[in-house]
Amino acid sequence: MRASRLVSTLMLLQTRGRMTAQELAEALEVSVRTVYRDMESLSAAGVPLYGEPGHDGGYQLLDGYRTRLTGLTTGEAESLFLAGLPTAAADLGLGAVVTAAQLKLMAALPAELAERAGRISERFHLDAPSWYRDGDHAPHLTTVADAVWNQRVLHMRYERWAKPHEVTRTVHPFGLVLKAGHWYLVARGEGHLRTYRVSRILAVEVLAESFERPADFDLVTHWQQYLAQFDARRRSGEATLRLSPHALAHLPNLLEPALVEAARETATEPDADGWVQVTIPIESPGHTLPELLKLGADAEILTPPELRAQLTETLKAMTRRYERVAPRS
C-alpha cells in the first residue's frame, strides 16, 4: 500500500508540478504528517525533489526528472485500456492518436502486464448509444473539440426547441460531454453557463480570440449538478397512483430509475387486494401520459385531476377506435 502511494505521489508531482503538503494529503487521502514521512523516504531513495517553505512553497521535482511506468499495478494497467471509448475518440478525430498511445504503453509495460492489459480490448467493448437509437450525427464536433482544447472563442448558429428556433451565439467552450451517444457542449455565453447539443449546431466559426478557462471549473462536477437541476426542472409536478403488485414488481422495466425510486420510497402498505399508493414526480400531463400508459390496467391515476381526465379521454378514444369494424384485407 505504501509503495503504491509513493508512486502516486511521484505521478502527482510529475503531472501537476509544485504541490503543498496539504494538497498532496487531500489528493492521496492521508494526513499531512504521512506526506512529510513519504517525502523523506523518496529523498532517501534518491528521487530529486525539494521543498520550499512559506505560503507559495511546496514540494517539486527537479526540472527534467521523469519517472517511468514501472510502478503500474496489474489492475491499473488493465484499467487504462478499459478507460478509453474507441467510438468517442474517433468522433473527436483522435482514433489514430489513441491507438498510437496504447501501442506505446504496451511497449513500455513489462511482458506480463502487457499480455494481461491486451486482453481488455479483446474481451470488453463499450458501446455508448442506448438501445434502438443511433448516436448523433454531429458534423461540427471536431471543430468544437479543437476550440475547447485550444481555448478559442466560438461563434455558432444554433437550432433550439424554443422560439425563435434559430439563434446565433458567441461562447467560451469549456468542455464536451458524451451522454448516451449524444455530444453536449458546456460553454459560457452572455455571462451564463449553458449546455448545447452539438448535433444542433448548424454552423460554427472558430474566432481568433482566446479566453481564460476558470481555474476552479470542474467539468464532471458541473455536469452532475446540471443533470440534477435538469431533472428537478423537468419533473416539477407530482402524481399519485395506485399500483398492482405486478406493476410494482415490473416498474424498473417500464419507467425511469428516478420514478421507480420515488415510487418505492413512497409506497404505502398494500390494501386488501395487494395494491399500493405511490407518489412520483412528473412533467406536464402531455409528457407524462405516454409513460403511464405502459402500466396498462395495473395502475390507476388518482391525482392530478387533469392527468386522470386526459387518460380517461385517451382510453375512450382508443375504445371507439377498436369498436369499429376492422377493414377486410
VENQUIDA-V762535 format. One record per residue. N is the residue number from 0. RES is the residue in one small letter. SS is DSSP state (hx for helix, st for strand, lp for the rest). PHI is phi in radians with two decimals (999 if undefined). D_CENTER is the distance of its C-alpha to the mean C-alpha in whole Angstrom. Layout:
n={N/N}
res={RES/RES}
ss={SS/SS}
phi={PHI/PHI}
d_center={D_CENTER/D_CENTER}
This chain:
n={0/1/2/3/4/5/6/7/8/9/10/11/12/13/14/15/16/17/18/19/20/21/22/23/24/25/26/27/28/29/30/31/32/33/34/35/36/37/38/39/40/41/42/43/44/45/46/47/48/49/50/51/52/53/54/55/56/57/58/59/60/61/62/63/64/65/66/67/68/69/70/71/72/73/74/75/76/77/78/79/80/81/82/83/84/85/86/87/88/89/90/91/92/93/94/95/96/97/98/99/100/101/102/103/104/105/106/107/108/109/110/111/112/113/114/115/116/117/118/119/120/121/122/123/124/125/126/127/128/129/130/131/132/133/134/135/136/137/138/139/140/141/142/143/144/145/146/147/148/149/150/151/152/153/154/155/156/157/158/159/160/161/162/163/164/165/166/167/168/169/170/171/172/173/174/175/176/177/178/179/180/181/182/183/184/185/186/187/188/189/190/191/192/193/194/195/196/197/198/199/200/201/202/203/204/205/206/207/208/209/210/211/212/213/214/215/216/217/218/219/220/221/222/223/224/225/226/227/228/229/230/231/232/233/234/235/236/237/238/239/240/241/242/243/244/245/246/247/248/249/250/251/252/253/254/255/256/257/258/259/260/261/262/263/264/265/266/267/268/269/270/271/272/273/274/275/276/277/278/279/280/281/282/283/284/285/286/287/288/289/290/291/292/293/294/295/296/297/298/299/300/301/302/303/304/305/306/307/308/309/310/311/312/313/314/315/316/317/318/319/320/321/322/323/324/325/326/327/328}
res={m/r/a/s/r/l/v/s/t/l/m/l/l/q/t/r/g/r/m/t/a/q/e/l/a/e/a/l/e/v/s/v/r/t/v/y/r/d/m/e/s/l/s/a/a/g/v/p/l/y/g/e/p/g/h/d/g/g/y/q/l/l/d/g/y/r/t/r/l/t/g/l/t/t/g/e/a/e/s/l/f/l/a/g/l/p/t/a/a/a/d/l/g/l/g/a/v/v/t/a/a/q/l/k/l/m/a/a/l/p/a/e/l/a/e/r/a/g/r/i/s/e/r/f/h/l/d/a/p/s/w/y/r/d/g/d/h/a/p/h/l/t/t/v/a/d/a/v/w/n/q/r/v/l/h/m/r/y/e/r/w/a/k/p/h/e/v/t/r/t/v/h/p/f/g/l/v/l/k/a/g/h/w/y/l/v/a/r/g/e/g/h/l/r/t/y/r/v/s/r/i/l/a/v/e/v/l/a/e/s/f/e/r/p/a/d/f/d/l/v/t/h/w/q/q/y/l/a/q/f/d/a/r/r/r/s/g/e/a/t/l/r/l/s/p/h/a/l/a/h/l/p/n/l/l/e/p/a/l/v/e/a/a/r/e/t/a/t/e/p/d/a/d/g/w/v/q/v/t/i/p/i/e/s/p/g/h/t/l/p/e/l/l/k/l/g/a/d/a/e/i/l/t/p/p/e/l/r/a/q/l/t/e/t/l/k/a/m/t/r/r/y/e/r/v/a/p/r/s}
ss={lp/hx/hx/hx/hx/hx/hx/hx/hx/hx/hx/hx/hx/hx/hx/hx/lp/lp/st/lp/hx/hx/hx/hx/hx/hx/hx/hx/lp/lp/lp/hx/hx/hx/hx/hx/hx/hx/hx/hx/hx/hx/hx/hx/lp/lp/lp/lp/st/st/st/st/lp/lp/lp/lp/lp/st/st/st/st/lp/lp/lp/lp/lp/lp/lp/hx/hx/hx/lp/lp/hx/hx/hx/hx/hx/hx/hx/hx/hx/lp/lp/lp/hx/hx/hx/hx/hx/hx/lp/lp/lp/hx/hx/hx/hx/hx/hx/hx/hx/hx/hx/hx/hx/hx/hx/lp/lp/hx/hx/hx/hx/hx/hx/hx/hx/hx/hx/hx/hx/hx/lp/lp/lp/lp/lp/lp/lp/lp/lp/lp/lp/lp/lp/lp/lp/lp/lp/hx/hx/hx/hx/hx/hx/hx/hx/hx/hx/lp/st/st/st/st/st/st/st/st/lp/lp/lp/lp/lp/lp/st/st/st/st/st/st/st/st/st/st/st/st/st/st/lp/lp/st/st/st/st/st/st/st/st/lp/lp/st/st/st/st/st/st/hx/hx/hx/st/st/st/st/st/st/st/st/st/st/lp/lp/lp/lp/lp/lp/lp/lp/hx/hx/hx/hx/hx/hx/hx/hx/hx/hx/hx/hx/hx/hx/hx/hx/lp/lp/st/st/st/st/st/st/st/lp/hx/hx/hx/hx/hx/hx/hx/hx/hx/lp/lp/lp/hx/hx/hx/hx/hx/hx/hx/hx/hx/hx/lp/lp/lp/lp/lp/lp/lp/lp/lp/st/st/st/st/st/st/st/lp/lp/hx/hx/hx/hx/hx/hx/hx/hx/hx/lp/lp/hx/hx/hx/st/st/st/st/st/lp/hx/hx/hx/hx/hx/hx/hx/hx/hx/hx/hx/hx/hx/hx/hx/hx/hx/hx/hx/lp/lp/lp/lp/lp/lp}
phi={999/-1.18/-1.09/-1.12/-1.19/-1.12/-1.12/-1.08/-1.08/-1.05/-1.12/-1.09/-1.16/-1.24/-1.60/-1.79/1.44/-1.15/-2.43/-1.37/-1.08/-1.16/-1.12/-1.12/-1.08/-1.18/-1.18/-1.66/1.04/-2.33/-1.43/-1.10/-1.05/-1.13/-1.07/-1.02/-1.14/-1.13/-1.14/-1.12/-1.15/-1.15/-1.09/-1.14/-1.46/1.68/-1.29/-1.36/-2.19/-2.49/-2.11/-2.13/-1.35/1.78/-1.06/-1.70/-1.47/2.53/-1.67/-2.67/-1.41/-1.06/-0.91/1.62/-1.33/-2.33/-1.64/-1.65/-1.52/-1.20/-1.50/-1.17/-1.46/-1.04/-1.10/-1.15/-1.12/-1.16/-1.14/-1.07/-1.48/-1.55/-1.26/-1.56/-1.77/-0.99/-1.17/-1.15/-1.09/-1.14/-1.00/-1.47/1.37/-2.00/-1.01/-1.18/-1.16/-1.11/-1.06/-1.12/-1.12/-1.16/-1.10/-1.14/-1.12/-1.05/-1.21/-1.48/-1.42/-1.04/-0.96/-1.14/-1.15/-1.09/-1.14/-1.21/-1.15/-1.11/-1.18/-1.02/-1.18/-1.40/-2.01/-2.29/-2.28/-1.75/-1.97/-1.24/-1.10/-1.31/-1.06/1.11/-2.40/-1.53/-1.18/-1.14/-1.58/-2.15/-1.13/-1.72/-1.08/-1.14/-1.14/-1.12/-1.08/-1.12/-1.19/-1.07/-1.17/-1.68/0.95/-1.91/-1.23/-1.94/-2.00/-2.38/-1.81/-2.25/-1.80/-2.06/-1.36/-1.30/-1.57/-1.17/-1.17/-1.82/-2.33/-1.99/-2.45/-1.97/-2.37/-1.75/-1.36/-1.64/-3.05/-2.09/-2.25/-1.78/-2.22/0.92/1.51/-2.01/-1.65/-2.20/-1.78/-1.74/-2.55/-1.77/-2.57/0.99/1.46/-2.26/-1.42/-2.33/-2.02/-2.14/-1.38/-1.10/-1.18/-1.69/-1.37/-1.48/-2.73/-2.56/-2.31/-1.54/-1.46/-1.24/-1.22/-1.86/-2.53/-1.69/-1.36/-0.97/-1.14/-1.66/-1.42/-2.07/-1.10/-1.11/-1.09/-1.05/-1.14/-1.10/-1.18/-1.09/-1.10/-1.11/-1.20/-1.11/-1.13/-1.13/-1.24/-1.20/-1.98/-1.63/-1.86/-2.39/-2.33/-1.88/-2.21/-1.85/-2.15/-1.33/-0.99/-1.14/-1.14/-1.09/-1.22/-1.81/-0.96/-1.04/-1.55/-2.08/-2.14/-1.12/-0.94/-1.11/-1.26/-1.09/-1.09/-1.11/-1.10/-1.20/-1.25/-1.82/-1.08/-1.46/-1.14/-1.04/-1.44/-1.06/-1.64/1.56/-1.41/-2.15/-1.88/-2.31/-2.18/-2.25/-1.32/-2.40/-1.59/-1.19/-0.95/-1.11/-1.39/-1.44/-0.96/-1.03/-1.16/-1.29/-1.11/-1.08/-1.39/1.04/-1.38/-1.56/-2.47/-2.32/-1.44/-1.70/-2.51/-1.35/-1.03/-1.16/-1.24/-1.09/-1.13/-1.14/-1.14/-1.04/-1.13/-1.12/-1.16/-1.10/-1.11/-1.15/-1.11/-1.05/-1.09/-1.48/-1.44/-1.18/-1.26/-1.17/-1.13/-1.30/-1.44}
d_center={30/32/32/28/28/30/29/25/27/29/25/24/27/27/24/24/28/30/28/30/31/29/26/26/27/24/22/24/24/28/31/32/35/34/32/36/37/35/36/39/39/37/40/42/40/41/38/38/37/38/37/38/39/39/36/35/35/33/33/33/34/37/36/36/35/32/32/31/28/31/29/26/27/26/23/22/23/22/18/18/19/16/13/14/13/16/16/13/16/18/17/17/20/20/20/24/23/20/23/26/24/23/27/28/26/28/31/31/30/33/34/33/29/29/30/28/25/26/26/22/22/25/24/20/18/14/14/11/13/14/18/20/18/18/15/16/19/18/21/21/17/19/21/18/17/20/20/17/19/22/21/24/24/23/25/24/25/23/23/22/23/25/28/29/27/27/27/27/24/25/22/20/17/15/12/10/7/7/6/9/11/11/11/10/12/12/16/19/22/25/24/21/17/16/13/15/14/15/17/19/21/24/26/24/27/26/28/30/29/27/25/24/20/20/20/19/16/12/9/7/9/10/7/7/11/10/9/12/14/14/14/17/19/18/20/23/26/27/29/31/32/34/32/35/34/33/30/29/29/27/24/21/22/23/21/17/16/16/20/21/20/22/25/25/25/28/30/34/36/37/41/44/42/39/37/34/33/30/28/24/22/23/23/26/29/28/24/25/28/27/24/27/30/28/29/33/36/34/33/35/33/35/34/33/37/35/33/35/38/35/35/39/39/37/39/42/41/40/43/45/43/44/48/49/51/48/50/51/50}
